[in-house]
């Protein structure tokens, strides 16, 4: 999977114009494919990992943290560690071998590595929302 970059120009806060469309769709397609097991006897592939319910748990957490930041921007230093803890939660889910793939963990890591302030978290939350919309199509 290609590394995702939120911004066309980070210093000016210009979001990549394709982030919520083409980039989110490509990521959704790749994550869905990484969770599939080939079908047998002419059957279509089966989604064994990265099920929408598992991915949705991470999305819901990002949305919750983003809402907390908007309501209490002065609490950013308290919220940021919980954003980073999502990587550990994804690694745990990956370690259970049935929940999420390495590719999903890498996607979260790439995105969370770009979150340095509340505006970045808002971009991440919007990207994840677009990703979830496309994921429904590809899963």
N, C-alpha and C positions, 0 to 999 in steps of 0.2 A: 504494500500500500504506500502510495506517495505521502510524504509528510504534508500535513495540512497547515496552512498559514492563514490566520484570520485576516490579516491586514495587507492591503496593497501598499500602504504607506503608514507604518506604525506611528511615526513621529507626528503625523497630521491626524491620526485616528481614522484614516480612510480604510474602510472594510473592503476586502476583495469583493468585487461585484458579483462574482460567481459562487461565493461561499455558501449561500443559502439555496442555491440551485444546483448547478453542475457538480460542484465539489461535494455537497451533501449527498447527492444522488449516487455519485461514484463510490463514496464511502459506504453508503447503505448497501449497495450492490456487492461490494467486496466483503463486507462483514457477513452478509447473508450467505454468500457462497462459502465463506470459511467455516460456517456452521453446518453445512450440508454433508450428508453421507450419500454416496452414489446409490441409486436405486438398483434393485436386483430384478432379474427376469423382465426387463423392459419397463419397469416402474420408474416414475420420476424420482429425483433426489429427495431425500427426507431431511428435514431440519432437526438435527440432534443437539446442536449447541446454539447459543445466541438466540434463544427463543425470545419472542417479543416481551413476554412477561418479565424475563430476567433483565433485558435491556431497559425496559420501562422503569424498573426500580432505580437504576442509575440516573435516568432522565428525571424522574420525580425528585430525586435528591438534589440534582443541579437546580431545578426550578425552585425548590424550597429554599436552598441557600441563596439563590439570586433574589428571591422575594425578601428574605431576611436582610440582605444587604441594602435593598432599596428602602426598606423601612427604617433601618438603622445604619446609615453609612459610616458612622463613627465606630461601629463594631467590626470593621473590616479585619483588623488584626486578630480578632477572635474567630471570625468565619473562615479565613484563609486556610488554617490547618485542617478544617473539616473538608474543604474542597480537595486538598491534597490527600486526605485520607481515602477518597474515592479510589485512588490507585491501589491502595492496600486491599480495599474491599473487592475490587476487580481481580486482583491477584489471587485472593482467597477463592473467589468464584471460579477462577480458571484452574486453581489447584484441585478443585473437586471434580475436574475432568468431565463434567456434564453440563456446566452452566454457560460459560463464555469461553471464547477462543483467545489465543495469543493475540490475534489481530485486533480483537475488541480492546484488550488491555492496552495495546500500543496506540490505538486511536485515542483512548482516554488520556494516556500519558502525553501524547502530542498536544492534545487540546489543553489539558491542565497546565502544562509547562508554559503556555502562553498567557495564563491568567495571573496578572500582577496587580490588578486594581478592580474596583466594582464595574467599570466600563468593559473590561476584558471578560469578566464573568457574564455580563449581559450578552456579549457577542457569543460566548460559548453556549449559553442557554438557548439563544436563537438558532445557532447552528445545530444544536442537538434536537431542537424542535423540528427543523427542516429534515434532519437525518431520520427522525422517527416517522415523519410523513412518508418519506421514500422507502423506509425499511418495510413498511406495511406492504408495499408493492413487491418487494424482492424476496421477502422471507418465505 
